[in-house]
Amino acid sequence: MTLQQLKYVIEIANRGSMNEAAKRLFISQPSLSNAIKDLEEELQITIFERSNKGIVLSKDGAEFLAYARQVIEQAELLEGRYLNAKPSPQHFSVSTQHYAFAVNAFVNLVREYGQDEYELALRETKTHEIIQDVKSQRSEIGILYLNEFNSKVINRLLKDANLKFTSLFTAKPHIFISIHNPLAKQSIVTVEQLQHYPYLSFEQGEFNSFHFSEEILSTLSHPKSIRVNDRATLFNLLIGLNGYTISTGVLSADLNGNEIIPVPLDIEETIHVGWISHQNAALSKLASAYIEALHAAIAE
């Protein structure tokens, strides 16, 4: 096993394609495939599972990748210390539900650890895709919530994918509304009071099950309902249509301005927001730093 082979594994995982990785590594695809095949035979494991749809990391491969990244990070530190080598671009990806604190933490991560070169990714995406991204190591960290309604289904998916959930914080349900909404003057609102206003939620695509909804109370019927794909559109509709959405109540004035406010929702529910990662894989330096940034952003 060589450092070069470890770098190959990391590049393939980052690109999600043997062909794209070969282009980035300036070698032929057959040479890259043979190098990975030799490594798999030496270790007696399957690192990448191949199909007509492409390649994905196996369960063993995801664990191996975490260790490979640590080894390469340490090797680059040695090279930088003793050979004055140019550090390689840093890689880190996170997939998340639509939370402002996750964006704030990402901004702070880049400000503190960004070098001249880095390749980072922040994916605000659908719940099912978050789990798949972390399972396939497209993202090292995923951020989502659990509650009494969805936890059985989500936890089963996490277990099947060899992922674990680590809590960040618990919250009581709130609605996000415009400061001009008539409900903005109330200290708490009921579900019945919301019936006259448009309900805004995030589209979940083909996995549009109630259990994958980003909003609690997903089984309730709404006379007026609008689905969107991104947070900016949702917030514009909150203001323009006096709509509402249901969330944790954690909001960032720095990112979202002062036009949107949280108001407590009068319902007995608890939302557990946390991050998911591979069960047996150690976190990279940037992933650990991002977790610290998440806690700082939430505390603010």
TIRO-307434 format. One record per residue (C-alpha): residue in three letters; residue number from 1; x negated, y, z. Coordinates in nm, 3 decimals. Example, Ala and Ser with C-alpha at 12.3 -4.5 7.8 and 13.67 -1.06 7.14 Angstrom:
BEGIN
ATOM marpa dolo       x       y       z
ATOM   ALA    1  -1.230  -0.450   0.780
ATOM   SER    2  -1.367  -0.106   0.714
! end
This chain:
BEGIN
ATOM marpa dolo       x       y       z
ATOM   MET    1   0.000   0.000   0.000
ATOM   THR    2  -0.136   0.340  -0.100
ATOM   LEU    3  -0.050   0.702  -0.031
ATOM   GLN    4   0.025   0.737  -0.401
ATOM   GLN    5   0.291   0.467  -0.382
ATOM   LEU    6   0.448   0.641  -0.083
ATOM   LYS    7   0.458   0.966  -0.279
ATOM   TYR    8   0.626   0.781  -0.563
ATOM   VAL    9   0.899   0.650  -0.332
ATOM   ILE   10   0.959   0.998  -0.191
ATOM   GLU   11   0.980   1.157  -0.535
ATOM   ILE   12   1.225   0.896  -0.665
ATOM   ALA   13   1.445   0.944  -0.357
ATOM   ASN   14   1.433   1.323  -0.399
ATOM   ARG   15   1.528   1.304  -0.768
ATOM   GLY   16   1.772   1.016  -0.748
ATOM   SER   17   1.637   0.898  -1.081
ATOM   MET   18   1.334   0.694  -1.187
ATOM   ASN   19   1.316   0.885  -1.514
ATOM   GLU   20   1.327   1.232  -1.353
ATOM   ALA   21   1.071   1.127  -1.091
ATOM   ALA   22   0.835   1.001  -1.362
ATOM   LYS   23   0.856   1.337  -1.540
ATOM   ARG   24   0.776   1.525  -1.220
ATOM   LEU   25   0.487   1.290  -1.142
ATOM   PHE   26   0.351   1.310  -1.500
ATOM   ILE   27   0.343   0.934  -1.546
ATOM   SER   28   0.542   0.698  -1.764
ATOM   GLN   29   0.860   0.544  -1.630
ATOM   PRO   30   0.730   0.187  -1.678
ATOM   SER   31   0.419   0.271  -1.476
ATOM   LEU   32   0.631   0.416  -1.199
ATOM   SER   33   0.867   0.117  -1.201
ATOM   ASN   34   0.575  -0.125  -1.182
ATOM   ALA   35   0.419   0.065  -0.892
ATOM   ILE   36   0.744   0.044  -0.695
ATOM   LYS   37   0.787  -0.323  -0.786
ATOM   ASP   38   0.434  -0.399  -0.660
ATOM   LEU   39   0.507  -0.217  -0.336
ATOM   GLU   40   0.834  -0.404  -0.283
ATOM   GLU   41   0.661  -0.738  -0.345
ATOM   GLU   42   0.383  -0.651  -0.102
ATOM   LEU   43   0.626  -0.547   0.173
ATOM   GLN   44   0.881  -0.819   0.095
ATOM   ILE   45   1.167  -0.571   0.095
ATOM   THR   46   1.390  -0.407  -0.164
ATOM   ILE   47   1.340  -0.031  -0.148
ATOM   PHE   48   1.567   0.068  -0.436
ATOM   GLU   49   1.879  -0.113  -0.551
ATOM   ARG   50   1.919  -0.096  -0.927
ATOM   SER   51   2.243  -0.100  -1.125
ATOM   ASN   52   2.392   0.032  -1.448
ATOM   LYS   53   2.476   0.354  -1.262
ATOM   GLY   54   2.114   0.414  -1.160
ATOM   ILE   55   1.917   0.351  -0.843
ATOM   VAL   56   1.996   0.406  -0.477
ATOM   LEU   57   1.802   0.339  -0.160
ATOM   SER   58   1.870   0.010   0.013
ATOM   LYS   59   1.916  -0.008   0.389
ATOM   ASP   60   1.552  -0.115   0.425
ATOM   GLY   61   1.452   0.149   0.174
ATOM   ALA   62   1.612   0.431   0.373
ATOM   GLU   63   1.420   0.327   0.683
ATOM   PHE   64   1.097   0.289   0.485
ATOM   LEU   65   1.144   0.634   0.330
ATOM   ALA   66   1.160   0.799   0.672
ATOM   TYR   67   0.827   0.643   0.771
ATOM   ALA   68   0.675   0.722   0.431
ATOM   ARG   69   0.759   1.089   0.471
ATOM   GLN   70   0.592   1.099   0.812
ATOM   VAL   71   0.276   0.937   0.675
ATOM   ILE   72   0.257   1.178   0.382
ATOM   GLU   73   0.316   1.477   0.609
ATOM   GLN   74   0.028   1.368   0.830
ATOM   ALA   75  -0.197   1.303   0.529
ATOM   GLU   76  -0.125   1.651   0.394
ATOM   LEU   77  -0.210   1.802   0.732
ATOM   LEU   78  -0.547   1.624   0.721
ATOM   GLU   79  -0.613   1.738   0.366
ATOM   GLY   80  -0.519   2.094   0.449
ATOM   ARG   81  -0.743   2.093   0.756
ATOM   TYR   82  -1.053   1.935   0.608
ATOM   LEU   83  -1.028   1.963   0.230
ATOM   ASN   84  -0.857   2.303   0.202
ATOM   ALA   85  -0.604   2.141  -0.024
ATOM   LYS   86  -0.297   2.330  -0.131
ATOM   PRO   87   0.001   2.204   0.073
ATOM   SER   88   0.270   2.022  -0.122
ATOM   PRO   89   0.615   2.182  -0.149
ATOM   GLN   90   0.830   2.105   0.151
ATOM   HIS   91   1.144   1.899   0.095
ATOM   PHE   92   1.459   1.898   0.303
ATOM   SER   93   1.829   1.859   0.225
ATOM   VAL   94   2.143   1.884   0.435
ATOM   SER   95   2.504   1.810   0.340
ATOM   THR   96   2.777   1.970   0.544
ATOM   GLN   97   3.140   2.056   0.575
ATOM   HIS   98   3.211   2.426   0.536
ATOM   TYR   99   3.060   2.572   0.854
ATOM   ALA  100   2.905   2.919   0.875
ATOM   PHE  101   2.676   2.812   1.160
ATOM   ALA  102   2.523   2.545   0.931
ATOM   VAL  103   2.435   2.818   0.678
ATOM   ASN  104   2.296   3.046   0.951
ATOM   ALA  105   2.074   2.765   1.077
ATOM   PHE  106   1.951   2.697   0.723
ATOM   VAL  107   1.864   3.064   0.674
ATOM   ASN  108   1.665   3.066   0.997
ATOM   LEU  109   1.489   2.743   0.899
ATOM   VAL  110   1.370   2.890   0.569
ATOM   ARG  111   1.257   3.212   0.736
ATOM   GLU  112   1.048   3.025   0.992
ATOM   TYR  113   0.909   2.736   0.791
ATOM   GLY  114   0.923   2.850   0.431
ATOM   GLN  115   0.589   2.834   0.250
ATOM   ASP  116   0.500   2.976  -0.089
ATOM   GLU  117   0.659   2.663  -0.234
ATOM   TYR  118   0.952   2.458  -0.111
ATOM   GLU  119   1.240   2.256  -0.248
ATOM   LEU  120   1.535   2.271  -0.011
ATOM   ALA  121   1.902   2.198  -0.057
ATOM   LEU  122   2.215   2.300   0.135
ATOM   ARG  123   2.524   2.121   0.008
ATOM   GLU  124   2.865   2.234   0.131
ATOM   THR  125   3.064   1.941   0.006
ATOM   LYS  126   3.342   1.689   0.064
ATOM   THR  127   3.351   1.468   0.373
ATOM   HIS  128   3.306   1.138   0.190
ATOM   GLU  129   3.018   1.282  -0.013
ATOM   ILE  130   2.841   1.393   0.306
ATOM   ILE  131   2.835   1.033   0.428
ATOM   GLN  132   2.720   0.907   0.088
ATOM   ASP  133   2.449   1.173   0.063
ATOM   VAL  134   2.297   1.073   0.395
ATOM   LYS  135   2.339   0.702   0.325
ATOM   SER  136   2.146   0.737  -0.001
ATOM   GLN  137   1.893   0.980   0.154
ATOM   ARG  138   1.995   1.251  -0.088
ATOM   SER  139   2.029   1.448   0.233
ATOM   GLU  140   1.847   1.376   0.557
ATOM   ILE  141   2.117   1.533   0.773
ATOM   GLY  142   2.495   1.557   0.739
ATOM   ILE  143   2.733   1.774   0.941
ATOM   LEU  144   3.097   1.685   1.000
ATOM   TYR  145   3.355   1.655   1.276
ATOM   LEU  146   3.534   1.372   1.454
ATOM   ASN  147   3.861   1.381   1.643
ATOM   GLU  148   4.107   1.127   1.775
ATOM   PHE  149   4.281   1.098   1.438
ATOM   ASN  150   3.985   1.043   1.203
ATOM   SER  151   3.721   0.888   1.430
ATOM   LYS  152   3.817   0.525   1.372
ATOM   VAL  153   3.786   0.553   0.993
ATOM   ILE  154   3.478   0.777   0.992
ATOM   ASN  155   3.294   0.571   1.254
ATOM   ARG  156   3.355   0.254   1.054
ATOM   LEU  157   3.205   0.416   0.745
ATOM   LEU  158   2.907   0.538   0.946
ATOM   LYS  159   2.849   0.192   1.090
ATOM   ASP  160   2.869   0.028   0.747
ATOM   ALA  161   2.615   0.280   0.617
ATOM   ASN  162   2.383   0.231   0.918
ATOM   LEU  163   2.432   0.594   1.021
ATOM   LYS  164   2.472   0.748   1.365
ATOM   PHE  165   2.668   1.052   1.485
ATOM   THR  166   2.507   1.295   1.732
ATOM   SER  167   2.730   1.558   1.890
ATOM   LEU  168   2.651   1.929   1.853
ATOM   PHE  169   2.948   2.075   2.039
ATOM   THR  170   3.316   2.025   2.114
ATOM   ALA  171   3.580   2.285   2.041
ATOM   LYS  172   3.949   2.351   2.074
ATOM   PRO  173   4.140   2.417   1.750
ATOM   HIS  174   4.164   2.772   1.620
ATOM   ILE  175   4.304   2.930   1.310
ATOM   PHE  176   4.102   3.165   1.092
ATOM   ILE  177   4.309   3.460   0.969
ATOM   SER  178   4.266   3.812   0.839
ATOM   ILE  179   4.260   4.096   1.091
ATOM   HIS  180   4.560   4.232   0.900
ATOM   ASN  181   4.768   3.919   0.952
ATOM   PRO  182   5.060   3.984   1.193
ATOM   LEU  183   4.938   3.691   1.405
ATOM   ALA  184   4.601   3.859   1.461
ATOM   LYS  185   4.739   4.053   1.759
ATOM   GLN  186   4.836   3.737   1.948
ATOM   SER  187   4.617   3.567   2.206
ATOM   ILE  188   4.737   3.223   2.094
ATOM   VAL  189   4.962   3.092   1.816
ATOM   THR  190   5.185   2.788   1.780
ATOM   VAL  191   5.219   2.552   1.484
ATOM   GLU  192   5.576   2.673   1.434
ATOM   GLN  193   5.459   3.033   1.390
ATOM   LEU  194   5.236   2.930   1.101
ATOM   GLN  195   5.516   2.800   0.880
ATOM   HIS  196   5.567   3.136   0.708
ATOM   TYR  197   5.205   3.170   0.598
ATOM   PRO  198   5.004   2.993   0.324
ATOM   TYR  199   4.799   2.702   0.456
ATOM   LEU  200   4.449   2.685   0.307
ATOM   SER  201   4.241   2.366   0.305
ATOM   PHE  202   3.935   2.224   0.132
ATOM   GLU  203   3.984   1.988  -0.160
ATOM   GLN  204   3.852   1.635  -0.100
ATOM   GLY  205   3.865   1.506  -0.458
ATOM   GLU  206   3.931   1.138  -0.519
ATOM   PHE  207   3.890   1.066  -0.147
ATOM   ASN  208   4.177   1.294  -0.053
ATOM   SER  209   4.281   1.079   0.243
ATOM   PHE  210   4.411   1.255   0.554
ATOM   HIS  211   4.115   1.103   0.742
ATOM   PHE  212   3.865   1.291   0.523
ATOM   SER  213   4.031   1.630   0.565
ATOM   GLU  214   3.813   1.909   0.703
ATOM   GLU  215   4.115   2.042   0.888
ATOM   ILE  216   4.286   1.869   1.180
ATOM   LEU  217   4.664   1.811   1.170
ATOM   SER  218   4.619   1.705   0.808
ATOM   THR  219   4.937   1.495   0.813
ATOM   LEU  220   5.161   1.794   0.884
ATOM   SER  221   5.373   1.918   0.595
ATOM   HIS  222   5.328   2.281   0.490
ATOM   PRO  223   5.587   2.481   0.293
ATOM   LYS  224   5.306   2.683   0.137
ATOM   SER  225   4.976   2.507   0.070
ATOM   ILE  226   4.664   2.594  -0.132
ATOM   ARG  227   4.352   2.380  -0.176
ATOM   VAL  228   4.014   2.533  -0.257
ATOM   ASN  229   3.659   2.411  -0.317
ATOM   ASP  230   3.443   2.675  -0.151
ATOM   ARG  231   3.434   2.887   0.162
ATOM   ALA  232   3.417   3.224  -0.017
ATOM   THR  233   3.739   3.155  -0.208
ATOM   LEU  234   3.913   3.038   0.107
ATOM   PHE  235   3.816   3.353   0.295
ATOM   ASN  236   3.928   3.574   0.007
ATOM   LEU  237   4.268   3.404   0.015
ATOM   LEU  238   4.288   3.443   0.392
ATOM   ILE  239   4.262   3.816   0.337
ATOM   GLY  240   4.453   3.854   0.012
ATOM   LEU  241   4.748   3.627   0.094
ATOM   ASN  242   4.758   3.644   0.473
ATOM   GLY  243   4.680   3.273   0.472
ATOM   TYR  244   4.528   3.062   0.747
ATOM   THR  245   4.311   2.759   0.792
ATOM   ILE  246   4.244   2.543   1.096
ATOM   SER  247   3.891   2.508   1.226
ATOM   THR  248   3.665   2.516   1.532
ATOM   GLY  249   3.678   2.889   1.603
ATOM   VAL  250   3.301   2.921   1.549
ATOM   LEU  251   3.257   3.205   1.302
ATOM   SER  252   2.966   3.422   1.189
ATOM   ALA  253   3.022   3.795   1.146
ATOM   ASP  254   2.678   3.820   0.978
ATOM   LEU  255   2.788   3.593   0.694
ATOM   ASN  256   3.164   3.646   0.686
ATOM   GLY  257   3.201   4.008   0.796
ATOM   ASN  258   3.461   4.136   1.038
ATOM   GLU  259   3.769   4.081   0.824
ATOM   ILE  260   3.825   3.725   0.948
ATOM   ILE  261   3.890   3.636   1.312
ATOM   PRO  262   3.959   3.315   1.505
ATOM   VAL  263   4.278   3.282   1.712
ATOM   PRO  264   4.336   2.982   1.945
ATOM   LEU  265   4.596   2.728   1.831
ATOM   ASP  266   4.836   2.604   2.097
ATOM   ILE  267   4.784   2.230   2.060
ATOM   GLU  268   4.622   1.956   2.267
ATOM   GLU  269   4.335   1.851   2.042
ATOM   THR  270   3.957   1.835   2.068
ATOM   ILE  271   3.717   1.869   1.775
ATOM   HIS  272   3.374   1.704   1.806
ATOM   VAL  273   3.127   1.856   1.559
ATOM   GLY  274   2.798   1.677   1.509
ATOM   TRP  275   2.528   1.563   1.270
ATOM   ILE  276   2.471   1.226   1.112
ATOM   SER  277   2.146   1.057   1.016
ATOM   HIS  278   2.008   0.709   0.956
ATOM   GLN  279   2.026   0.486   1.261
ATOM   ASN  280   1.664   0.372   1.266
ATOM   ALA  281   1.487   0.652   1.083
ATOM   ALA  282   1.280   0.919   1.254
ATOM   LEU  283   1.355   1.277   1.152
ATOM   SER  284   1.110   1.477   0.944
ATOM   LYS  285   0.957   1.795   1.080
ATOM   LEU  286   1.201   2.015   0.889
ATOM   ALA  287   1.500   1.804   0.992
ATOM   SER  288   1.405   1.835   1.360
ATOM   ALA  289   1.355   2.209   1.317
ATOM   TYR  290   1.695   2.237   1.149
ATOM   ILE  291   1.864   2.061   1.442
ATOM   GLU  292   1.705   2.315   1.676
ATOM   ALA  293   1.823   2.596   1.448
ATOM   LEU  294   2.176   2.452   1.457
ATOM   HIS  295   2.185   2.464   1.837
ATOM   ALA  296   2.053   2.822   1.833
ATOM   ALA  297   2.311   2.933   1.574
ATOM   ILE  298   2.595   2.775   1.772
ATOM   ALA  299   2.475   2.936   2.096
ATOM   GLU  300   2.482   3.278   1.928
! end
